[in-house]
């Protein structure tokens, strides 16, 4: 019982950024192989990454969240433009 409570209070709980990396990898794989929904998955990964890192970058003013925010903004622009072209 104590291990479960310690895990809940620990800072090692999964971060939302951990969801963005597999989505981005899968999207890149699908784009590379010409499979459908690759751009959409990468756009979703950029939205998830931006949604979690941009507020953190504003609040903390530290280099890693700022770089992740820049990366997410670049992904939103790139994959958003590619998605717009498919419409």
Secondary structure as the mmCIF struct_conf table of DSSP 4:
data_model
#
loop_
_struct_conf.conf_type_id
_struct_conf.id
_struct_conf.beg_label_comp_id
_struct_conf.beg_label_asym_id
_struct_conf.beg_label_seq_id
_struct_conf.end_label_comp_id
_struct_conf.end_label_asym_id
_struct_conf.end_label_seq_id
HELX_RH_AL_P HELX_RH_AL_P1 UNK A 2 UNK A 9
BEND BEND1 UNK A 10 UNK A 10
TURN_TY1_P TURN_TY1_P1 UNK A 11 UNK A 12
BEND BEND2 UNK A 13 UNK A 13
HELX_LH_PP_P HELX_LH_PP_P1 UNK A 14 UNK A 15
TURN_TY1_P TURN_TY1_P2 UNK A 16 UNK A 16
HELX_RH_AL_P HELX_RH_AL_P2 UNK A 17 UNK A 32
TURN_TY1_P TURN_TY1_P3 UNK A 33 UNK A 34
TURN_TY1_P TURN_TY1_P4 UNK A 36 UNK A 37
HELX_RH_AL_P HELX_RH_AL_P3 UNK A 38 UNK A 60
HELX_RH_AL_P HELX_RH_AL_P4 UNK A 63 UNK A 86
#
